[in-house]
Amino acid sequence: MSVPFNKPFTISNELENIKTAIENGIIRGDGGFSKKCSEFLEHKLNCKKVLLTHSCTAALEMAAILLNLKSGDEVIMPSYTFVSTANAVVLRGVEGGAKPVFIDIRQDTKNIDENLIERAITDKTKAIFVVHYAGVACEMDKIMEIARKHNLAVVEDAAQAVGSFYKGKPLGTIGDIGCFSFHETKNIISGEGGAIVINNDKYIERAEIIREKGTNRSKFFRGQVDKYTWVDIGSSYLPSDMIAAFLLPQLENMDTINKRRLEIWKRYDKLFAQYDNIIERPFIPDNCCHNAHMYYILFKDLQKRTDFINYMKNRGISCVFHYIPLHSAPAGIKYCKTPFEMPVTDKVGDTLVRLPLFYNMSDDDFASIEDAINDYFRSL
Ligand SMILES: *Cc1c(COP(=O)(O)O)cnc(C)c1O
């Protein structure tokens, strides 16, 4: 029996919806299903504006354009993240790239260390991009307080955090802008997909324009202007309505999906608790309610992690490591700044491993993972 790391799934009428979209005669972006998805999210998250995008990468790029980043501007972010967090800043600074400034993460949550932010602020700093790793919230109260004090914008890369909360507030709705992913490896999926959440009124109108190739087409469709034209820079960031048709039932079943994932997450946590002397388990702060995006463990060193991944692979179970820290990647060295040592990031980059976790994992799947894990640790 083999267990993949991730498996795409449908939960309801995704496929019928795609047919309906075609029958309705609208499969371009911003058809009826797109509208339903963004309204659903606005209601569910109790936020002002949600626009679907074709990826979280697109949402992050839109955020970089909205912030009007200029060349020389600096954006503080973790290096332990996906390339898109940093790429958006490098790529989308108006008049050339702005500069990601990497700082270390916290040992416990693997999220940006809020206590290092102020030290990295210079007169060029314009924003803080935070990443809610594994769907567990960054320390947002402190981060928002620092941002207000220094007049910085906050963008939440909530790619992994759809349906997670910080002190009762949905992640993605706390900073000025939030970005979600519906990539097939995330909790809620549409193959590729994403959304941008605009929490600061001043960005709403321009977000619609940037997303529609720099035109005021959204206003035109609403009848607010009598012709549409090129008014600003922009690109095509909207998904096809077929994607939204697939996404809608996924969103509507968000609680069911996340609940099932959390059951699996808890089974892993109980299993690994037996091996606390050998590995480190995830830490969830009391004020966080997480969506079980990921179950990971950390070994003491790279060799031990490699041994485990190879052992599991031989047992047919796909376990994967995660980010190679961006500050040590070739493009990270070329385009970004790393003012301080990054001991935690370096260590986590070498030692963290993720276990298979997907919505329709069967009890048999879990049993074979459990057997392999027990055999591995008992053989040490
Ligand atoms: C998955 C992910 C992204 C990219 O999402 P896409 O929808 O694939 O563009 C960005 N940031 C983080 C932290 C992610 O996990």
The ligand as an ORCA input file, in Angstrom:
! r2SCAN-3c Opt
* xyz 0 1
  C       1.281     27.844     -1.522
  C       1.872     29.106     -1.066
  C       1.970     30.233     -1.905
  C       1.625     30.187     -3.361
  O       0.310     29.855     -3.634
  P      -0.135     29.656     -5.169
  O      -1.628     29.685     -5.075
  O       0.398     28.323     -5.590
  O       0.410     30.768     -5.950
  C       2.458     31.403     -1.382
  N       2.848     31.496     -0.098
  C       2.786     30.438      0.747
  C       3.217     30.605      2.162
  C       2.314     29.204      0.284
  O       2.260     28.165      1.117
*
